[in-house]
Structures are given as C-alpha cells and as structure tokens.
Amino acid sequence: LKTAVIYFSRTGHSQRIAEAVAENLGVEALNIKEKPYLNEVDLLYVVGGIYSSRSSPELQSYLMNIVTSSQVKQAVILTSCLSNSTKQHEIRAVLRMLGIDVDPDEFVCKGSFLFFGKGHPNDDDVNNAVAFSNRMLIKYSAS
Ligand SMILES: Cc1cc2nc3c(=O)[nH]c(=O)nc-3n(C[C@H](O)[C@H](O)[C@H](O)COP(=O)(O)O)c2cc1C
C-alpha cells in the first residue's frame, strides 16, 4: 500500500504529528507550504489544525490545486485543536469534491493556543495519532 503524509502547521503541532505518523510508515512528511509534488498513493494522510473554527485555507487550496482523484484512492484526516473536538469539515468537503474517498473517522487530539491547552499535543496525543494511522493502514490494506 503506497502512502503519503501531508500537513499544514502554523505552530508546529501538525508537523510533529505528521512526522511521527510518516516515520512510522517509512515515508517523509510533506509540508504543503513547499507545494510538494504528490506521487500516486493508495492512502493519503492529511494533518492540520483548526484556526478560527476552520481548517487552514492553505491546506484547502493545496488539495484543490495539486491533488486529483487519480493520484489518491483514499484519504484520512488527522486534526489537533484547542477544543479537542473541532473537525476539518472543509478538508473533508474538498476531498469529496475531488472525488477522493475520505474515511468517516477523523483523528482529533488537543492542541494549544497561547497559554490555553499548554503542553498539547503531548506524547500520548502523538502516540494515539500513530495508532490511528496504523488502524487505517490495516483497514485499507485489507480492502
Ligand atoms: C491563530 C490561531 C487560531 C486558532 N483558533 C482555534 C479555534 O478556533 N478552535 C480551536 O479549537 N483551536 C484553535 N486554535 C488552536 C489550534 O488549532 C491548535 O493549537 C493546533 O494544534 C495548531 O496546529 P499547528 O501547530 O499545526 O498549527 C488556534 C490556533 C491559532 C494559532
């Protein structure tokens, strides 16, 4: 199963999560700020945070401009946010619009902003993200 991990990160949390997930898969985490070329993959992990209740516009436009459904069979979303519950609805919508299947399950863990949520995502959050990515890998390897 060919995999890729892309992320957008304003304050480093998504980068940390993406790098842990990517290392576990044996791939490089791709920073969308660098407009990376995406090879054809079976499973794309999309990692990002929530800013003013939304997923990042940068991540949305990267997906819209660079990614096509012929490049990506399946996508999964991983999110960190202060609320510990806000999902990246905009990213899900963009992927669906591109004809890319997105797993209904989204990993969400706590982030932090200023002094709120200090210390998150922590090691447990990162380990949980890796465990989620492994479950998805097994799910889509079998199908
Ligand atoms: C400018 C800004 C706005 C944010 N707004 C929200 C928000 O509306 N809701 C929320 O739950 N978290 C919010 N957060 C917290 C981030 O979603 C959280 O810390 C996330 O882990 C950031 O990921 P990153 O470090 O990869 O950018 C905000 C953070 C920043 C920097």
The ligand as a Gaussian input file, in Angstrom:
#p B3LYP/6-31G(d) Opt

LIG

0 1
 C       -4.454000      31.752000      15.135000
 C       -4.978000      30.513000      15.798000
 C       -6.360000      30.330000      15.883000
 C       -6.875000      29.177000      16.496000
 N       -8.243000      29.008000      16.556000
 C       -8.735000      27.856000      17.089000
 C      -10.141000      27.623000      17.113000
 O      -10.947000      28.427000      16.629000
 N      -10.588000      26.473000      17.677000
 C       -9.742000      25.544000      18.220000
 O      -10.212000      24.522000      18.716000
 N       -8.392000      25.720000      18.190000
 C       -7.866000      26.859000      17.658000
 N       -6.512000      27.060000      17.629000
 C       -5.636000      26.015000      18.206000
 C       -5.009000      25.150000      17.110000
 O       -6.000000      24.508000      16.301000
 C       -4.152000      24.039000      17.713000
 O       -3.185000      24.543000      18.577000
 C       -3.467000      23.233000      16.647000
 O       -2.794000      22.160000      17.276000
 C       -2.497000      24.050000      15.839000
 O       -1.815000      23.232000      14.928000
 P       -0.457000      23.708000      14.278000
 O        0.536000      23.915000      15.400000
 O       -0.055000      22.602000      13.384000
 O       -0.714000      24.970000      13.535000
 C       -5.983000      28.198000      17.034000
 C       -4.604000      28.403000      16.945000
 C       -4.087000      29.541000      16.329000
 C       -2.607000      29.710000      16.239000

